[in-house]
Amino acid sequence: MIGVSEVERAEYAFTQVERWLRSEPMVELLGMFADGDGGEMAGWLHLNEELPGWLDGLFKDAEGITAQGELLRHVLVVERAAAGAFNFRTPDGSSYRERSQAVSADFDDATRERIARLADELGLVEAREPRFRAYDKTLVLGGGYRSPLLRTRYAALLRERGIQLGEVSFLGSPRFLIEDAARPERPVAERYAPGATDEFGLMLGAARAELGLQASGIEFLCGCASDSEPCPKWPCREAENADRTPAEFTHERRAPLTNEAGKVVGSVLSACTSRPPYRPDTSDTLGLWARCAKPAAGQRVLLVTTQVFVPFQQFDALRRIYLPYGAEVDTVGFGPEWGDRPQNAEYLLQETLSAIRSARRLLVAAAEVLAPGALGSTR
């Protein structure tokens, strides 16, 4: 895709979202729960998100709206409906939970089986092969519990099967280990990342345990000496809730990784948060990697994760890597047989919602690249 303009990349983003969002399994899944009413544009966005003001017109007047504008309006309607039916992490709209702390629903067996089938058709269950045999860069995405270990192991397996990974980076964050009394994270982490206190430490441990790579030191990309105080260069230091954000969440770190010969072959990155007071998310880590790596147009970037997250993380990668830089992204994950994540209906619906939200963020970013009239008279 060398030579593809940013406008062409934005148009491609619309086609990718439309293919997934208007697919038959998505229509059937939404039909099980949603009433399709657009309703008010408030109270259903994720945490402290806000929509750009120019989107208001999409719900006020349909006259002159283009196909791209209609798709953007459709994803907003779908997200609002799914936020009410698929949200098992923050159902009350206020309290924040990690994925492992989601609540349960009262579904019968037939409903659960149907949800599982549709989620599989939407790309959340069974693994698929990488699109290419060689990549310029590979990103092992962060996570909790055993996820960093298993994703690193899967990357190593792909390499053993002849997939050229290129430079390998591990994307983490300063997210603290979960201290849930019912399922604490530390006992699991100690098996491969002894002494780790956050996700960054888990990624360091996974790189060491599965690939034999060692960190040659940890540097603060922001220039700070430690993370004990908020970073003065943090972009969100003036934002609402900045004063309630843990100091650790405001810094960016990097640990170069060396092989047995002492050669630097990759790195572990830890992003700061863009959504105070909450921890950094996948988008933050991808953004940090892109700023550091500056991927070139036409390069191939492979993301390695767990299959249930592939749709939402592919949309995030399109927004943070493909759209601004032109590097081609391909996201793969291992399937449920690896035992990384639950395969229950609640979890599958929750991650479908994550993908819908990521699709909306991608379309908003793509729309801002296109000419003012691309959506119709609403812009």
Backbone torsions as a table, in degrees:
resi	resn	phi	psi	omega
1	MET	NA	24.7	176.6
2	ILE	-63.6	137.1	178.3
3	GLY	88.6	-1.2	177.5
4	VAL	-75.3	126.2	-177.0
5	SER	-73.2	165.2	179.7
6	GLU	-64.3	-35.6	177.5
7	VAL	-64.3	-42.7	177.9
8	GLU	-64.5	-35.6	177.2
9	ARG	-67.2	-37.5	177.7
10	ALA	-64.9	-40.7	178.0
11	GLU	-64.8	-38.4	177.3
12	TYR	-62.4	-39.2	178.2
13	ALA	-59.2	-40.9	178.0
14	PHE	-63.1	-40.3	-178.8
15	THR	-67.6	-36.4	-179.9
16	GLN	-67.1	-42.6	178.4
17	VAL	-66.5	-43.1	-178.5
18	GLU	-61.4	-41.7	-179.3
19	ARG	-59.0	-39.9	-177.6
20	TRP	-82.5	-45.4	-172.4
21	LEU	-72.8	-30.9	-179.3
22	ARG	-101.0	13.5	179.9
23	SER	-69.6	158.9	-179.3
24	GLU	-59.8	-43.6	178.6
25	PRO	-63.6	-33.6	178.0
26	MET	-68.4	-43.0	178.4
27	VAL	-59.9	-43.3	-179.9
28	GLU	-66.7	-42.1	-179.3
29	LEU	-63.8	-45.4	178.6
30	LEU	-64.2	-35.2	179.6
31	GLY	-64.6	-21.6	177.9
32	MET	-72.9	-23.8	-171.7
33	PHE	-129.0	-37.3	-165.8
34	ALA	-91.7	150.1	177.1
35	ASP	-96.5	-7.5	175.6
36	GLY	77.3	4.6	-179.4
37	ASP	-81.2	125.6	179.2
38	GLY	-63.2	-43.2	175.6
39	GLY	63.2	-162.8	-179.3
40	GLU	-78.0	145.8	-179.0
41	MET	-90.8	57.4	-179.9
42	ALA	-156.4	151.4	171.3
43	GLY	83.0	5.9	-176.3
44	TRP	-128.4	-4.6	178.7
45	LEU	-71.4	161.1	-176.1
46	HIS	-74.1	120.2	175.3
47	LEU	50.5	-122.1	-174.0
48	ASN	-101.5	28.2	178.9
49	GLU	-68.2	154.3	173.7
50	GLU	-135.4	150.0	177.1
51	LEU	-96.3	147.0	176.2
52	PRO	-62.9	146.1	-175.5
53	GLY	-59.8	-30.0	-176.7
54	TRP	-67.6	-13.5	178.6
55	LEU	-74.0	-18.4	-177.1
56	ASP	-55.4	-37.2	-176.5
57	GLY	-64.3	-23.2	-179.4
58	LEU	-64.1	-23.3	-178.8
59	PHE	-105.2	0.6	-177.9
60	LYS	-102.1	-35.2	-174.9
61	ASP	-151.7	117.9	-178.7
62	ALA	-87.4	-5.6	-176.4
63	GLU	-65.2	128.1	177.2
64	GLY	80.4	3.9	-177.8
65	ILE	-71.6	140.0	-179.7
66	THR	-87.6	174.5	178.2
67	ALA	-61.8	-37.2	178.1
68	GLN	-68.8	-39.3	176.6
69	GLY	-64.6	-38.9	178.4
70	GLU	-65.2	-38.3	178.3
71	LEU	-66.2	-40.0	178.3
72	LEU	-65.1	-40.4	176.5
73	ARG	-64.7	-38.5	179.7
74	HIS	-63.1	-43.7	-178.7
75	VAL	-65.3	-31.8	176.7
76	LEU	-67.8	-41.1	177.4
77	VAL	-64.5	-44.7	180.0
78	VAL	-63.6	-43.1	-179.2
79	GLU	-63.5	-41.2	179.4
80	ARG	-62.1	-43.4	179.9
81	ALA	-66.8	-44.2	-178.9
82	ALA	-67.7	-31.7	179.0
83	ALA	-62.6	-28.2	177.7
84	GLY	-84.9	-28.7	-173.8
85	ALA	-103.0	-27.7	-171.9
86	PHE	-107.3	-0.5	-171.4
87	ASN	-90.9	109.2	179.2
88	PHE	-115.6	4.4	176.7
89	ARG	-97.7	-44.9	-178.5
90	THR	-130.4	58.9	-175.0
91	PRO	-64.2	-24.4	179.4
92	ASP	-90.2	-3.0	176.8
93	GLY	77.7	3.0	-176.3
94	SER	-126.3	-51.1	-176.8
95	SER	-76.6	145.3	-178.6
96	TYR	-105.1	131.6	176.8
97	ARG	-130.3	149.0	169.8
98	GLU	-77.4	168.7	-177.6
99	ARG	-58.9	-37.3	-177.3
100	SER	-69.9	-9.3	-176.7
101	GLN	-108.9	15.3	-178.5
102	ALA	-67.1	156.1	-178.8
103	VAL	-90.6	173.0	-177.5
104	SER	-106.5	163.2	178.1
105	ALA	-121.9	163.3	-178.5
106	ASP	-98.8	73.7	178.4
107	PHE	-99.4	142.7	173.8
108	ASP	-81.1	171.1	-174.0
109	ASP	-62.5	-40.2	-178.7
110	ALA	-63.5	-40.9	178.9
111	THR	-65.0	-42.5	179.5
112	ARG	-62.7	-41.1	179.3
113	GLU	-65.6	-38.8	180.0
114	ARG	-67.8	-42.2	177.9
115	ILE	-61.2	-42.9	179.8
116	ALA	-61.7	-41.3	179.6
117	ARG	-64.1	-46.3	-178.1
118	LEU	-68.1	-37.8	177.7
119	ALA	-63.1	-37.2	177.2
120	ASP	-63.9	-43.3	179.4
121	GLU	-65.6	-24.7	178.6
122	LEU	-88.3	0.6	174.0
123	GLY	92.9	20.5	-176.2
124	LEU	-102.6	-0.8	-171.4
125	VAL	-121.0	-74.4	-174.1
126	GLU	-79.7	137.5	-179.2
127	ALA	-70.3	156.9	174.4
128	ARG	-131.1	162.5	-178.2
129	GLU	-75.2	150.6	171.9
130	PRO	-58.2	150.5	-177.6
131	ARG	-72.4	-27.5	-175.5
132	PHE	-125.3	166.6	177.9
133	ARG	-95.5	-12.2	-178.5
134	ALA	-143.2	138.2	179.3
135	TYR	-130.3	150.4	177.2
136	ASP	-80.6	-33.9	-178.7
137	LYS	-139.4	146.2	172.9
138	THR	-128.1	134.6	179.4
139	LEU	-116.4	118.8	173.1
140	VAL	-92.1	115.6	-173.0
141	LEU	-81.9	146.3	-176.3
142	GLY	-75.7	172.4	-179.6
143	GLY	180.0	-167.0	-178.3
144	GLY	-115.9	171.6	177.6
145	TYR	54.7	-121.0	-176.6
146	ARG	-92.8	-1.9	-175.2
147	SER	-56.2	-47.9	179.5
148	PRO	-58.8	-40.7	179.5
149	LEU	-63.3	-48.8	-177.0
150	LEU	-68.0	-37.6	179.8
151	ARG	-68.2	-37.5	175.6
152	THR	-66.5	-39.9	177.4
153	ARG	-62.8	-39.6	179.4
154	TYR	-66.9	-39.8	176.0
155	ALA	-60.2	-42.5	177.8
156	ALA	-63.5	-38.3	178.4
157	LEU	-65.1	-41.4	177.8
158	LEU	-61.2	-40.2	178.7
159	ARG	-64.9	-40.1	177.7
160	GLU	-63.3	-29.1	179.6
161	ARG	-84.4	6.1	174.5
162	GLY	98.9	5.1	176.5
163	ILE	-79.9	123.0	177.6
164	GLN	-81.9	117.9	-173.0
165	LEU	-89.5	-20.1	-174.4
166	GLY	68.7	-152.3	178.2
167	GLU	-71.1	131.1	-176.7
168	VAL	-105.3	128.3	175.6
169	SER	-121.1	148.3	-179.7
170	PHE	-116.2	122.8	-173.5
171	LEU	-104.1	116.8	-179.3
172	GLY	-127.9	-164.0	-178.2
173	SER	-159.3	170.5	176.1
174	PRO	-82.9	19.6	177.3
175	ARG	-57.0	127.7	179.7
176	PHE	-69.4	152.1	175.3
177	LEU	-64.1	142.9	-176.9
178	ILE	-72.7	128.9	-179.2
179	GLU	-107.0	37.6	179.2
180	ASP	-67.2	126.7	-177.1
181	ALA	-60.3	-34.1	-178.1
182	ALA	-77.1	-30.8	-177.1
183	ARG	-150.2	72.5	-179.7
184	PRO	-68.0	146.9	-176.0
185	GLU	-82.7	-30.3	-172.5
186	ARG	-58.5	-44.5	179.9
187	PRO	-58.5	-34.5	177.0
188	VAL	-72.0	-44.3	-177.4
189	ALA	-64.2	-34.1	-177.1
190	GLU	-62.1	-22.1	-178.0
191	ARG	-70.8	-26.6	-179.9
192	TYR	-131.0	-15.3	-179.8
193	ALA	-136.1	63.6	-177.4
194	PRO	-58.9	133.8	179.9
195	GLY	87.0	-6.2	-179.5
196	ALA	-65.4	140.5	178.3
197	THR	-116.0	-10.9	-179.0
198	ASP	-149.6	-180.0	-177.4
199	GLU	-64.3	-34.8	175.8
200	PHE	-56.3	-44.2	177.3
201	GLY	-64.5	-35.2	177.0
202	LEU	-64.3	-39.7	180.0
203	MET	-68.5	-38.3	175.3
204	LEU	-60.7	-44.7	179.7
205	GLY	-64.3	-39.7	-179.9
206	ALA	-66.0	-42.5	179.2
207	ALA	-62.7	-36.9	179.2
208	ARG	-72.7	-45.1	-174.3
209	ALA	-70.5	-38.7	-173.5
210	GLU	-97.6	-29.2	-176.0
211	LEU	-119.2	-3.2	179.6
212	GLY	69.5	22.1	-179.3
213	LEU	-90.1	144.4	-177.6
214	GLN	-119.5	141.8	175.8
215	ALA	-77.3	130.8	179.9
216	SER	-91.8	14.8	-178.4
217	GLY	134.1	162.9	179.4
218	ILE	-120.6	127.0	179.5
219	GLU	-118.0	144.7	174.2
220	PHE	-89.4	113.7	-178.3
221	LEU	-64.0	-23.3	179.6
222	CYS	-80.9	-9.4	179.6
223	GLY	90.0	-0.4	179.5
224	CYS	-74.3	158.3	179.7
225	ALA	-84.2	-25.8	-180.0
226	SER	-158.1	178.1	178.7
227	ASP	-108.9	23.3	-178.3
228	SER	-76.2	-19.7	178.6
229	GLU	-126.3	153.9	178.1
230	PRO	-57.3	143.3	-178.4
231	CYS	-74.6	126.3	179.5
232	PRO	-68.3	-13.9	179.4
233	LYS	-99.9	2.2	-179.8
234	TRP	-59.7	123.9	-176.4
235	PRO	-60.5	-24.5	-175.6
236	CYS	-101.2	19.8	-174.0
237	ARG	-65.5	-20.5	178.6
238	GLU	-101.5	2.2	-176.2
239	ALA	-77.0	162.6	174.8
240	GLU	-60.7	139.4	-179.7
241	ASN	73.2	6.8	177.7
242	ALA	-60.8	-35.5	-177.9
243	ASP	-71.9	-14.9	178.6
244	ARG	-99.1	4.2	-176.5
245	THR	-87.7	129.2	176.4
246	PRO	-54.4	138.7	-178.1
247	ALA	-55.7	-36.2	-178.7
248	GLU	-60.6	-29.6	-177.2
249	PHE	-75.4	-6.1	-174.3
250	THR	-100.1	-1.1	-174.8
251	HIS	-110.5	157.6	174.2
252	GLU	-118.9	133.4	-177.8
253	ARG	-129.2	156.9	175.2
254	ARG	-143.5	138.4	175.5
255	ALA	-124.9	107.6	175.3
256	PRO	-62.5	142.3	-179.2
257	LEU	-110.8	132.9	179.6
258	THR	-115.4	150.6	176.1
259	ASN	-90.8	-170.9	-176.4
260	GLU	-62.1	-27.1	179.9
261	ALA	-84.6	-0.2	-179.8
262	GLY	82.9	9.4	179.4
263	LYS	-86.9	135.2	176.6
264	VAL	-71.6	120.8	-175.8
265	VAL	-122.2	-0.6	-179.5
266	GLY	177.1	-165.4	-179.7
267	SER	-160.6	160.6	170.8
268	VAL	-110.9	131.1	-178.4
269	LEU	-116.4	147.5	176.1
270	SER	-130.5	117.2	-174.1
271	ALA	-88.6	158.1	168.6
272	CYS	-88.5	167.1	-176.6
273	THR	-89.8	145.6	174.3
274	SER	-107.1	7.1	-174.8
275	ARG	-136.1	62.6	-178.6
276	PRO	-57.4	142.0	8.1
277	PRO	-96.2	15.0	-172.1
278	TYR	-86.4	165.2	-179.3
279	ARG	-65.3	161.9	173.8
280	PRO	-63.1	155.3	178.7
281	ASP	-119.1	-174.7	-178.3
282	THR	-56.1	-41.5	-179.4
283	SER	-60.2	-40.5	178.6
284	ASP	-62.4	-43.8	-178.1
285	THR	-68.3	-39.2	177.4
286	LEU	-65.2	-39.1	179.0
287	GLY	-63.7	-42.6	178.2
288	LEU	-63.1	-46.0	179.6
289	TRP	-58.8	-45.0	-177.9
290	ALA	-62.5	-39.4	178.7
291	ARG	-66.2	-35.4	-179.9
292	CYS	-77.8	-44.5	-173.8
293	ALA	-84.4	-27.0	-176.3
294	LYS	46.1	63.6	-177.4
295	PRO	-60.4	142.6	-177.7
296	ALA	-88.4	152.2	176.3
297	ALA	-58.1	133.2	179.5
298	GLY	92.0	-14.8	175.5
299	GLN	-68.0	153.1	178.2
300	ARG	-105.3	129.0	-178.0
301	VAL	-121.5	124.1	178.5
302	LEU	-102.2	129.0	174.1
303	LEU	-105.7	132.4	-178.8
304	VAL	-114.2	126.2	-175.0
305	THR	-150.8	-159.9	172.5
306	THR	-100.0	140.1	-170.1
307	GLN	-55.3	-36.1	-177.5
308	VAL	-60.9	-21.7	-179.4
309	PHE	-97.7	-3.8	-173.5
310	VAL	-57.2	-48.7	-178.1
311	PRO	-59.0	-48.1	-176.0
312	PHE	-70.3	-36.0	-178.7
313	GLN	-76.5	-26.6	172.7
314	GLN	-66.9	-42.6	176.8
315	PHE	-63.5	-40.7	176.8
316	ASP	-61.6	-41.4	-179.7
317	ALA	-67.4	-37.5	175.2
318	LEU	-60.3	-40.3	-178.2
319	ARG	-73.5	-41.1	-172.3
320	ARG	-93.7	-20.0	-176.3
321	ILE	-118.8	-54.6	-175.7
322	TYR	-69.0	-49.2	-174.4
323	LEU	-61.0	-49.5	-178.3
324	PRO	-83.0	-28.1	-172.7
325	TYR	-110.1	-22.6	-179.6
326	GLY	84.0	5.1	175.7
327	ALA	-76.6	137.6	-178.0
328	GLU	-80.0	131.4	-175.7
329	VAL	-115.3	143.2	179.8
330	ASP	-139.6	122.3	-176.8
331	THR	-111.1	126.4	178.8
332	VAL	-128.9	158.2	179.0
333	GLY	-150.0	162.0	175.5
334	PHE	-87.1	155.3	-173.0
335	GLY	-84.5	-175.9	-175.0
336	PRO	-64.5	-20.2	-179.5
337	GLU	-65.2	-15.0	177.4
338	TRP	-79.4	-13.3	175.6
339	GLY	69.1	28.4	-176.8
340	ASP	-81.0	-43.2	-172.9
341	ARG	-132.2	156.2	177.0
342	PRO	-62.3	153.0	176.2
343	GLN	-116.8	24.3	179.9
344	ASN	-78.6	166.9	-175.6
345	ALA	-60.8	-40.3	-178.3
346	GLU	-60.6	-44.9	-178.2
347	TYR	-66.3	-41.3	-180.0
348	LEU	-65.8	-40.2	176.9
349	LEU	-67.0	-41.2	-180.0
350	GLN	-59.5	-43.0	-178.8
351	GLU	-78.0	-21.5	168.9
352	THR	-65.8	-42.2	175.7
353	LEU	-61.6	-41.8	177.4
354	SER	-57.4	-41.7	-179.9
355	ALA	-68.2	-38.7	177.5
356	ILE	-62.1	-43.6	178.9
357	ARG	-63.3	-42.0	179.1
358	SER	-66.7	-35.1	176.0
359	ALA	-63.3	-41.7	178.1
360	ARG	-63.6	-43.6	178.8
361	ARG	-62.0	-38.9	178.3
362	LEU	-64.5	-44.3	-179.5
363	LEU	-65.4	-38.7	177.6
364	VAL	-61.9	-45.5	179.1
365	ALA	-64.0	-41.0	179.6
366	ALA	-66.9	-39.1	180.0
367	ALA	-63.4	-34.2	-179.4
368	GLU	-72.3	-15.3	176.2
369	VAL	-84.5	-32.6	-174.4
370	LEU	-73.8	167.3	178.7
371	ALA	-61.3	151.1	-176.4
372	PRO	-52.3	-30.7	-176.9
373	GLY	-90.2	6.8	-173.5
374	ALA	-64.3	-29.0	-179.5
375	LEU	-96.9	-7.7	-178.4
376	GLY	113.9	-156.5	-173.9
377	SER	-80.1	1.4	-174.2
378	THR	-83.9	-10.3	-175.4
379	ARG	-101.5	NA	NA
